[in-house]
Amino acid sequence: MPAKSKAQQQAAGAALSAKRGDTPKSKLKGASKEMAESMTEKQLEDFARGSTKGKPEHVD
């Protein structure tokens, strides 16, 4: 399931980076921290994949 907004996609990308060990988990905050704890690496890859073109900044 791809992200529905640019903000979701960026949060998933940050969480994925921490999950892989490229970024310290202590640097995460907000949605990306929750995503890293609750989603698998595969789910994060699917969520972060794709173009941000045409996506809204935020979704309510």
C-alpha positions, 0 to 999 in steps of 0.5 A: 500500500503506497503512501497517500501524501508526501508527509507519509512517504517521508516518514516511512523513508525515515523509519526505513532508514532507521530500521536498516541501521543507516540512521540512529533510531534516537533521531526519529520522532513523531510518525516515523518513530511509530512506523519504525516500531510497528511496521516491518521493513517490507511494509515500510518499503512498500509505503515509501516507494513511488513518486511524490508527484501529484500527492498532497503535502498532508492528508486529513 
